[in-house]
Amino acid sequence: MITSKSSIIDRLSRFVQRVFRTTLDVFFEALKLSPNAQGYVSGSITELLLKRKMEQEYGLEVLRIREKWEGKKHRNHHGDFYFRKRNSRCWYVMESKGVKSNSEKWHRLYNRGNLKNFMITHADNIPWINSRENVETQVTQWIENNLPRFQGEYASNLYEYDEVQKYKPKRDTEKARAIAILRQYSREQINQMIDDRLAYIMSRVRVLETHFVSGTSESSERTQATPRKDEFNIVAVDIVLRYHEHKFVFANPQNLESSSEDSDHLQQNYIMGFVFPAETGTGNLSIAEDWYHDLREILETLTSDDCVAEKDMQVDRRYEITQEED
């Protein structure tokens, strides 16, 4: 259905007035000033696009799972959607996630040695690595060719402001000399240096990393702050924070490596792969073997034993009510 721009603006204005009791101008300014609100909206967009993809591209019947349950939430229903194949009685649970927003900073890839070691460790997920040849040599050469500033202005390591202030060297080391130089800069200046390097690195390589964090309340039946592997049947990860568009990759949580603390739980983080941006901005995408572009391949890993009991389902009907109001 083709909708005119004026029609969309009119509908949005009515929605903002009804829900927020204000105008579009105020709503827009408030949204710009609130990163948290932008994050919630971004998550909602991801869920909506996933739902449409499941319905339109894969022909699945999809229902949203209620966030606030009546009574204790079922241990196997901790996802965003119920879904099933058309004409099937078997419902499954889909969880929607995004990639970690600060992965490159968290791993300190703004320092050449960290970047090099990280790429060597995850060489299996890098398409241009020839496993029959020396991996370190290939990574070193790639950094020299694609990130030449590491041979000059970015050769010295950076450290965060708090670490610089607390560091008390007893010997004349490379780290001590680097920190001695950084002591003359303010927190804002050091943060800007790190951000500049991160932007430079991410112009050539970006990390796709999950971030599975969950609560450990008694009702969740979790032994640690990550999901159990039976809470949902499939996880869909939107990689838009590191890619040029919304794109989903899928995994069966049972096929992902378990937590070392509890084999029934997922790990908090998985390195899913890399994006190597091209000059056009589209980029080359490399995904680890446990993750799939095509949902059909993951659907094949599910059996009737994985179905959730229809009597336990609690469906969120709020979207249907909103459509009626519009």
ZIHU-V396976 format. One record per backbone hydrogen bond with DSSP energy under -0.5 kcal/mol. CO is the residue of the C=O (numbers start at 1). NH is the residue of the N-H. Records with the same first field share a line. If there is no record, write none. Layout:
CO=NH  NH
//
This chain:
1=3
4=8
5=9
6=10
7=11
8=12
9=13
10=14
11=15
12=16
13=17
14=18
15=19
16=20  21  22
17=21
23=27
24=28
25=29
26=30
27=31
28=32
29=33
31=34
33=35
34=38
35=39
36=40
37=41
38=42
39=43
40=44
41=45
42=46
43=47
44=48
45=49
46=50
47=51
48=52
49=53
50=54
51=55
52=56  57
53=57  58
54=60
55=59
59=86
60=62
61=84
63=82
64=316
67=69
69=71
74=77
77=79
80=65
81=94
82=63
83=92
84=61
85=88
89=91
91=308
92=83
93=233  234
94=80  81
95=236
97=238
100=103
102=106
103=107
104=109
105=108
108=111
111=115
112=116
113=117
114=118
115=119
116=120
117=121
118=122
120=123
122=125
123=126
125=127
126=129
129=131
130=133
134=138
135=139
136=140
137=141
138=142
139=143
140=144
141=145
142=146
143=147
147=150
148=151
149=152  154
152=155
160=164
161=165
162=166
163=167
171=173
173=177
174=178
175=179
176=180
177=181
178=182
179=183
181=184
182=185
186=190
187=191
188=192
189=193
190=194
191=195
192=196
193=197
194=198
195=199
196=200
197=201
198=202
199=203
200=203
201=204  205
206=275
207=209
208=272  273
209=100
211=213
217=220  221  222
218=221
224=226
225=214
227=266
228=231
231=78
234=95
235=251
236=97  238
237=239  249
238=99
239=242  243
247=239
249=237
250=292
251=235  253
252=255
253=256
257=267
262=259  265
264=229
265=259
268=212
270=210  272
272=288
273=208
274=286
275=206  277
276=284
278=281
284=276
286=274
288=291
292=250
293=295
294=297  298
295=298  299
296=300
298=301
299=302
303=306
304=307
308=91
309=312
310=313
314=66
315=317
317=321
318=322
319=323
320=324
321=325
322=326
//
